[in-house]
Amino acid sequence: MLEVFDSLKSLNFRMLMDVYAQSNRENAEDFFPQLLGTQGIALVEQQFYTYLQEVFFKTRNSRYCVWAEAGKYVSALRLEPYRDGLLLEALETAPEQRRKGYGSSLMLTALAQIQGEPVYSHVGKRNAASLTLHMGCGFEKIQDFAVYIDGSVSQNAVTLKRMG
């Protein structure tokens, strides 16, 4: 079932971190290799919490969408203003819940609520599963690189677009 959050106080941050556990471990290894595993993960989670609190939820029309099953978050994504529409980012499904259709259910249900606005997404060129999921949900590749909200550019990702 889709749940949409427009504030941090209504979002269960611990359950959200369970969805992002694999990415948080990888980010801790990449950004804080000098720290022991749990220390690095805790720092990644704290930085993410601060970002949500200080930036994301203070941005007008930003919202977090999660798919919940049996009272547990299993998949999540963010939507925030971008160009002439919205940017879909941070799409992830908990590893033990993958290949059950939760990611596509989340994406399609969240996108069904958006009328007339284009939705963009940046996906790593090597992320075949995410590219397939996006294309199956109606996205088309429009650029062979990504321009992020902060203006940085990545040649390792593509920009996709879907009309809402």
C-alpha atoms as one frame of an Amber mdcrd trajectory, in Angstrom:
protein
   0.000   0.000   0.000   1.259   3.474  -0.916   2.021   5.891   1.905   3.006
   9.489   1.103   4.845  11.749   3.546   5.377  15.496   3.336   7.162  15.815
   6.669   9.858  13.957   8.547   7.800  13.699  11.727   5.202  11.438  10.078
   7.792   9.200   8.396   9.186   6.211  10.309  12.878   6.921   9.730  14.071
   3.601  11.195  11.854   1.598   8.830  13.042   3.788   5.942  16.661   3.028
   6.826  15.816  -0.681   6.724  14.825  -0.225   3.061  18.115   1.588   2.345
  20.311  -0.727   4.451  22.309  -2.086   1.505  22.948   1.377   0.026  23.855
   2.762   3.444  26.470  -0.004   3.908  27.906   0.717   0.454  27.943   4.477
   1.083  29.654   3.976   4.434  32.368   1.877   2.767  32.825   4.461  -0.009
  32.708   7.670   2.030  33.971   6.586   5.454  36.362   3.659   4.871  38.367
   4.621   7.969  35.387   3.916  10.252  34.220   0.535  11.470  31.103  -0.745
   9.677  28.439   0.299  12.165  30.065   3.687  12.816  30.124   4.500   9.114
  26.527   3.372   8.649  25.412   5.468  11.619  27.140   8.510  10.110  25.521
   7.913   6.694  22.109   7.581   8.341  22.639  10.745  10.411  23.661  12.723
   7.329  20.591  11.423   5.487  18.313  12.392   8.397  19.839  15.882   8.428
  19.341  16.207   4.650  15.679  15.235   4.958  15.156  17.598   7.882  17.116
  20.608   6.619  16.693  20.401   2.839  14.260  17.865   1.417  11.170  18.441
   3.550  11.759  22.205   3.518  11.495  22.170  -0.283   7.947  22.953  -1.374
   6.111  20.047  -3.054   8.683  17.454  -1.956   7.328  14.147  -0.738   8.538
  10.713   0.236   6.585   7.737  -1.088   6.881   4.296   0.461   5.242   0.978
  -0.251   4.244  -0.805   2.942   3.312  -4.455   3.383   2.204  -5.939   6.707
   3.170  -2.728   8.526   6.716  -2.685   7.133   8.278  -0.385   4.522   9.498
  -2.516   1.608  10.211   0.069  -1.102  10.733   3.836  -1.182  11.307   6.813
  -3.474  11.509  10.601  -3.270   9.780  13.174  -5.462  10.916  16.787  -5.509
  10.674  19.774  -7.849  13.018  19.640 -10.838  13.087  21.605 -14.082   9.473
  21.877 -15.279   8.216  18.947 -13.196   9.437  16.523 -10.544  12.529  14.387
  -9.995  12.027  10.793  -8.883  15.077   9.678  -6.935  16.314   7.268  -4.307
  14.133   4.434  -5.590  15.035   1.311  -3.679  13.471  -1.909  -2.516  14.803
  -3.798   0.490  16.987  -6.658  -0.850  14.861  -9.396   0.734  11.753  -7.891
  -0.906  13.116  -7.565  -4.458  11.577  -9.298  -7.468   8.113  -9.235  -5.896
   6.794  -6.233  -7.843   6.970  -3.734  -4.975   9.178  -1.240  -6.849   6.896
  -1.095  -9.874   3.777  -0.978  -7.667   5.266   1.923  -5.737   6.367   3.801
  -8.833   3.141   3.326 -10.807   0.885   4.172  -7.863   2.902   7.272  -6.935
   3.035   8.439 -10.556  -0.718   7.938 -10.987  -1.213  10.783  -8.504   0.762
  13.192 -10.672  -1.289  14.723 -13.437   0.183  16.710 -16.318   3.664  17.159
 -14.869   6.730  15.557 -16.379   8.689  13.323 -14.028  12.436  12.899 -14.474
  14.772  10.294 -13.050  18.517   9.674 -13.143  19.598   6.050 -13.342  23.113
   4.640 -13.383  24.036   3.285 -16.812  25.078  -0.041 -15.236  21.874  -0.420
 -13.221  20.024  -2.688 -15.648  17.302  -3.610 -13.144  16.387   0.026 -12.458
  16.535   0.954 -16.148  14.191  -1.936 -16.978  11.830  -0.944 -14.170  11.724
   2.696 -15.278  11.155   1.808 -18.945   8.398  -0.609 -17.931   6.723   2.242
 -16.042   6.693   4.546 -19.063   9.989   6.443 -18.796  12.052   7.238 -21.893
  15.731   8.137 -22.095  16.194  11.815 -22.985  19.885  12.373 -22.156  22.941
  10.151 -21.986  24.087  11.953 -18.817  22.503  13.292 -15.627  22.317  16.866
 -14.352  21.522  16.685 -10.655  19.567  19.234  -8.630  22.807  20.752  -7.320
  23.966  21.307 -10.924  26.611  18.582 -10.942  26.814  16.366 -14.008  27.419
  12.625 -14.210  28.370  10.750 -17.347  27.724   7.489 -15.441  23.947   7.980
 -15.414  21.197   8.720 -17.912  18.236  11.075 -17.595  14.801   9.565 -18.101
  11.465  11.349 -18.470   7.815  10.340 -18.141   4.761  12.486 -18.598   2.597
  12.491 -15.462
